[in-house]
Amino acid sequence: MGTKSAFNWITLWASLLFVVILGFSRLSYGMFLPGIQRVIGGSYGQLGILGTVNFIGYLVGTLCLSPLISRFPDRKHVINRMTCFLLGLALIGSAFSDHFTELGLWRFAIGILSAFATVLVLSIAMDAVRPAERGAASGLIWLGGSAGILFTGLFAPFTIGSSHLQGWRYAWVAMGVFGVIAAFGFEFVTRKRGAGKIPSQTESKPRNKESETVYRLLLNPKRLLFLIASYFFFGWGYIIYFTYLIPYLVGKGIPSLYAGLIWSGIGFAGLFNGWIGGKVIDRWPSGYTLASGLTLGTIGVSGVITNNLLFTALGATIVGLVSFITPPLMTTALLRRHVPHHVYAASLSIATAFFASGQIIGPIVGGVVVERYGLQFGVASSAIFMAIAAALAGLYGQQQRKLEICDLPLSG
């Protein structure tokens, strides 16, 4: 089966799935926190722990997926099908939570399922795209997450407004139904075009040797270590921002409509980021490109320090435009370029595990800072870790350049 351009039915349905995988299942929690607190109770620090529980599930999922793919290399499409349908159902189930523990269990399950779905949907969709256009295709898929944030913010008055106590429940049910529909659509187009039947290239290689190859690539300071470390600190920084931004705005007395519009602004800007970032990484596949977006993102999240609504909103838009979707899509695209095809899914899974580890630490650290110094300083602390991620991405770009210089005599 021949490969396709970046724009095709498979990447379209993959993008719709990412509306659910990223925008709805993971980041909507931060948007709904004020409404959830009114119904279930607890401090923002305690509710932030449920964000950590979600990403513990995400880490467990990524760690389990790599050996699962190695054990069943030709069953990615089957695992993905079950995962995506269950993710939609788990969102619906979480809407009926009445207690802290109950919601925590649902968030844990959603974390596992979204980890599986993130890697598998990307892997299956990328197999169907021509190599030269995979950055653009990755951008198209990741912008689905931005669309999810955009729609979540538009309905803020009905989900976090004090007059709509149960609004977040109805929203999660609707999101879950959309997820089931998107899972059906992706399954239909991949089965119709045969994309689920990608021949495996792992059968001839011992699995322990494959695992050794993956870790040697990812943890080698002369190869991909700085990229993976940048991904880790990005996960740490961005999740603090997305968990506590809306509670900070609501705590300042900003109307839910305006808070929702700021949230939607991140998603709307991210729609452009997904496409532009994909095209840019195809043309300049470098750590320097990634570092540029993360540096601007650091400036964006620092907007809350000004204590000015306009600068906070502009900062949120910058985050959406250059550093929300950029790091995940660029990391996946760079990995696709620099690891062998037969270990790409395993490599992406392990890289995502580092990303998830950062997301686990982020809400804990953010919660401690919020409890001690307040929401404003808690949100602003994300800039520290975004800056570290930018510096590490720059080091990866420097390492890439050294490798290219070393390879010049070989190619000449």
C-alpha positions in Angstrom: 0.0 0.0 0.0 1.5 3.3 -1.1 2.0 6.3 1.2 -0.1 9.4 0.9 0.2 13.2 1.2 -0.2 14.9 4.6 -3.8 15.7 3.8 -5.8 12.5 3.7 -8.8 10.9 5.4 -6.5 9.0 7.9 -4.8 12.1 9.2 -8.2 13.9 9.3 -9.7 11.3 11.5 -6.5 11.1 13.5 -6.8 14.8 14.1 -10.4 14.4 15.3 -9.2 11.7 17.7 -6.6 14.0 19.1 -9.5 16.5 19.9 -10.5 13.8 22.4 -7.0 12.3 23.3 -5.5 15.7 24.2 -8.1 18.5 24.3 -10.9 16.6 25.9 -9.5 13.7 28.0 -6.4 15.4 29.4 -6.6 19.2 29.3 -10.3 19.8 29.8 -9.7 18.8 33.5 -7.9 22.1 34.1 -10.7 24.0 32.5 -13.4 22.3 34.6 -11.6 22.6 37.9 -13.7 25.5 39.3 -16.9 23.6 38.5 -15.6 20.3 39.9 -14.5 22.0 43.1 -18.0 23.5 43.7 -19.6 20.0 43.4 -17.0 17.6 44.8 -15.0 20.0 47.1 -11.4 20.1 48.1 -8.7 22.7 47.6 -7.0 23.4 44.2 -3.9 21.7 45.6 -5.9 18.6 46.3 -7.7 18.6 43.0 -4.3 19.1 41.3 -3.3 15.7 42.7 -6.0 14.2 40.4 -4.0 15.7 37.6 -1.0 13.8 38.8 -3.1 10.6 39.1 -4.1 11.1 35.4 -0.5 11.4 34.3 0.6 8.5 36.5 -1.9 6.5 34.5 -0.4 8.1 31.4 3.1 6.9 32.4 1.9 3.4 33.2 0.3 3.3 29.8 3.4 4.4 28.0 5.6 1.9 29.9 3.2 -1.0 29.2 2.7 -0.1 25.5 6.3 -0.6 24.4 6.6 -4.3 25.4 3.0 -4.8 24.2 3.9 -3.5 20.8 7.1 -5.7 20.8 5.0 -8.7 21.8 2.3 -8.1 19.2 3.9 -6.1 16.4 1.1 -6.8 13.9 -1.7 -6.0 16.3 -1.3 -2.2 16.6 -4.6 -1.5 14.9 -6.5 -3.9 17.1 -5.0 -2.4 20.3 -5.7 1.1 19.0 -9.3 0.3 18.1 -10.1 -1.0 21.7 -8.2 1.8 23.3 -10.0 4.7 21.4 -13.5 3.3 22.0 -12.7 2.7 25.7 -11.3 6.2 26.1 -14.7 7.7 24.9 -16.6 5.5 27.3 -14.2 6.4 30.2 -14.9 10.1 29.6 -18.6 9.4 29.8 -18.1 7.4 33.0 -16.0 10.1 34.7 -19.0 12.5 34.3 -20.9 10.6 36.9 -18.2 10.9 39.6 -19.5 12.1 43.0 -16.4 11.6 45.1 -12.7 12.5 45.0 -11.6 8.8 44.9 -14.1 7.9 42.2 -13.0 10.7 39.9 -9.4 9.8 40.6 -9.9 6.2 39.4 -11.5 7.5 36.2 -8.7 10.0 35.7 -6.2 7.2 36.1 -7.9 5.0 33.6 -8.2 7.9 31.1 -4.4 8.5 31.6 -3.6 4.9 30.6 -5.9 4.9 27.6 -4.8 8.3 26.3 -1.2 7.2 26.5 -1.9 4.2 24.3 -4.0 6.2 21.9 -1.4 9.0 21.5 1.3 6.7 20.4 -0.8 4.3 18.4 -2.8 6.8 16.4 0.3 8.8 15.5 2.2 5.6 14.6 -0.6 4.2 12.4 -1.3 7.6 10.7 2.4 8.3 10.1 2.9 4.9 8.4 0.4 6.1 5.7 2.1 9.4 4.9 5.1 10.1 2.6 8.3 10.7 4.6 8.8 14.2 3.3 5.4 15.3 4.6 5.3 13.6 8.0 6.0 16.8 9.8 3.1 18.5 8.2 0.9 15.5 8.9 2.0 15.4 12.5 1.1 19.1 12.7 -2.4 18.4 11.3 -3.0 15.6 13.8 -1.7 17.5 16.8 -3.8 20.6 16.0 -6.8 18.4 16.9 -5.7 19.0 20.5 -5.9 22.7 20.0 -9.4 22.4 18.5 -10.4 20.5 21.6 -9.2 23.3 23.8 -10.9 25.9 21.6 -14.3 24.2 21.9 -13.9 23.5 25.6 -13.3 27.2 26.3 -16.3 28.4 24.2 -18.6 26.5 26.6 -17.0 27.9 29.7 -20.1 29.8 30.9 -22.0 26.5 30.9 -19.2 24.4 32.5 -17.6 26.6 35.2 -20.2 29.3 35.7 -21.6 29.3 39.2 -25.2 29.0 37.9 -24.4 25.7 36.1 -23.1 23.4 38.8 -23.5 20.2 36.7 -22.2 21.7 33.4 -18.9 19.9 33.5 -20.7 16.6 33.7 -22.8 17.2 30.6 -19.7 18.4 28.8 -17.7 15.2 29.6 -20.6 13.1 28.4 -20.7 15.0 25.1 -16.9 14.7 24.7 -17.1 11.0 25.3 -19.8 10.5 22.7 -17.7 12.5 20.2 -14.7 10.3 21.1 -16.6 7.1 20.3 -17.7 8.6 16.9 -14.1 9.6 16.1 -12.8 6.2 17.0 -15.3 4.6 14.6 -14.3 7.0 11.8 -10.6 6.3 12.3 -11.2 2.6 12.3 -13.3 2.8 9.2 -10.7 4.8 7.1 -7.7 2.7 8.2 -9.4 -0.6 7.5 -10.8 0.7 4.2 -7.3 1.8 3.0 -5.4 -1.0 4.6 -3.4 1.3 6.8 -3.8 -1.1 9.7 -2.0 -3.9 8.0 1.5 -2.4 7.9 4.0 -5.2 7.7 6.1 -5.6 10.7 9.9 -5.2 10.5 10.5 -6.4 14.0 10.0 -10.1 13.6 13.5 -10.8 12.5 15.1 -9.0 15.4 15.3 -10.3 19.0 13.1 -8.1 21.2 15.8 -7.7 23.8 18.1 -6.4 21.1 15.4 -4.0 19.9 14.9 -2.6 23.4 18.7 -2.2 23.8 18.8 -0.3 20.5 16.0 2.0 21.6 17.5 2.9 24.9 21.0 3.3 23.3 19.5 5.9 20.9 17.3 7.8 23.4 19.7 8.0 26.3 22.9 8.7 24.4 24.1 12.3 25.1 25.6 12.3 21.6 22.2 11.3 20.0 18.8 12.0 21.5 19.2 12.5 25.2 18.9 16.3 25.1 15.7 16.0 23.0 14.2 13.6 25.4 15.2 15.7 28.4 13.7 18.8 26.8 10.4 16.8 26.3 10.5 15.9 30.0 10.8 19.5 31.2 8.3 20.7 28.7 5.8 18.3 30.2 6.6 19.5 33.7 6.2 23.2 32.7 3.2 23.2 30.4 1.0 21.1 32.6 1.4 23.5 35.6 0.2 26.3 33.3 -2.8 24.4 31.9 -3.8 23.0 35.3 -3.9 26.3 37.2 -4.5 29.0 34.7 -8.3 28.9 34.8 -8.5 28.6 38.6 -6.2 31.7 38.7 -8.4 33.7 36.4 -11.6 32.6 38.3 -9.9 33.4 41.6 -9.3 37.0 40.3 -13.0 37.4 39.8 -12.8 37.3 36.0 -16.2 36.3 34.5 -16.3 32.7 33.2 -17.0 34.0 29.7 -13.7 35.9 29.6 -11.8 33.0 31.3 -13.2 30.7 28.7 -12.2 33.0 25.8 -8.6 33.1 27.1 -8.6 29.3 27.1 -10.1 29.2 23.7 -7.5 31.7 22.5 -4.8 29.1 23.3 -6.7 26.6 21.3 -7.4 28.9 18.4 -3.7 30.0 18.2 -2.7 26.3 18.4 -4.7 25.6 15.2 -2.2 27.7 13.3 0.7 26.3 15.4 -0.1 22.8 14.4 0.1 23.5 10.7 2.9 26.0 10.7 5.0 24.0 13.2 4.7 20.9 11.0 5.8 22.7 7.9 8.7 24.4 9.8 10.0 21.1 11.2 9.9 19.5 7.7 12.0 22.4 6.4 14.3 22.9 9.4 14.4 19.6 11.4 16.5 21.0 14.2 16.6 21.3 17.9 17.1 25.0 17.4 13.6 25.2 15.8 12.1 23.5 18.9 14.1 25.8 21.2 12.7 28.9 19.5 9.1 27.9 20.2 9.9 27.0 23.8 11.6 30.3 24.4 8.6 32.2 23.1 6.4 30.0 25.2 8.4 30.9 28.3 7.8 34.5 27.6 4.1 33.8 27.1 3.5 31.9 30.4 5.3 34.8 32.2 2.4 37.1 31.2 0.6 36.2 34.5 3.4 38.0 36.4 2.2 41.3 35.1 -1.1 40.9 37.0 -2.7 42.4 33.9 -5.6 40.6 32.1 -4.5 41.8 28.6 -0.9 40.6 29.0 -2.1 37.4 30.5 -4.4 36.8 27.5 -1.6 37.8 25.0 0.8 35.4 26.8 -1.8 32.6 26.6 -2.1 33.2 22.8 1.6 33.1 22.4 1.7 29.8 24.3 -1.0 28.4 21.9 0.7 29.8 18.8 4.3 28.6 19.3 4.7 26.2 22.2 1.7 24.2 23.0 1.5 21.8 20.0 5.1 22.5 18.8 7.1 20.4 21.2 5.1 17.2 20.9 4.7 17.4 17.1 8.4 18.4 16.6 9.6 15.7 19.0 7.6 13.0 17.2 8.8 14.3 13.8 12.4 14.4 14.9 12.2 10.9 16.3 10.7 9.7 13.0 13.7 11.1 11.2 16.4 9.8 13.5 15.3 6.3 14.7 14.9 3.2 12.5 11.4 2.5 11.3 11.1 -0.8 13.2 11.7 0.8 16.6 9.8 4.1 16.0 6.7 3.1 17.9 8.8 1.8 20.9 10.9 4.9 20.8 7.9 7.2 20.7 6.4 5.3 23.6 9.5 5.7 25.8 9.9 9.4 24.9 6.3 9.8 25.8 7.0 8.1 29.2 9.6 10.8 29.9 7.0 13.4 28.9 4.5 11.8 31.2 7.0 11.8 34.1 7.3 15.5 33.7 3.5 15.8 33.8 3.4 13.8 37.0 5.9 16.0 38.8 4.4 19.2 37.4 1.0 19.2 39.2 2.7 18.1 42.5 5.2 20.9 42.4 2.6 23.4 41.1 0.2 22.4 43.9 2.8 22.9 46.5 3.7 26.3 45.1 0.0 27.3 44.8 -0.7 26.3 48.4 2.3 28.2 49.7 2.5 31.3 47.4 -0.9 31.5 45.7 -2.2 30.8 42.2 -0.5 33.6 40.4 3.0 32.5 41.4 2.0 28.8 40.9 1.1 29.5 37.3 4.2 31.7 36.7 6.5 28.9 38.0 5.8 27.0 34.8 8.1 29.5 33.0 11.1 28.1 34.9 10.7 24.6 33.5 9.8 25.8 30.0 13.0 27.8 30.0 15.0 24.6 31.0 13.2 22.7 28.1 14.2 25.5 25.7 17.9 25.3 26.8 18.0 21.6 26.4 16.4 21.8 23.0 19.1 24.2 22.0 21.8 21.8 23.2 20.2 19.1 21.1 20.4 21.4 18.1 24.1 21.9 18.8 24.6 18.2 19.1 22.8 17.7 15.7 25.2 20.2 14.1 28.2 18.4 15.5 27.0 15.1 14.1 26.3 16.7 10.7 29.9 18.1 10.6 31.3 14.7 11.6 29.3 13.0 8.8 30.5 15.4 6.0 33.8 13.5 5.2 31.9 10.3 5.0 29.5 11.7 2.5 32.2 13.4 0.5 
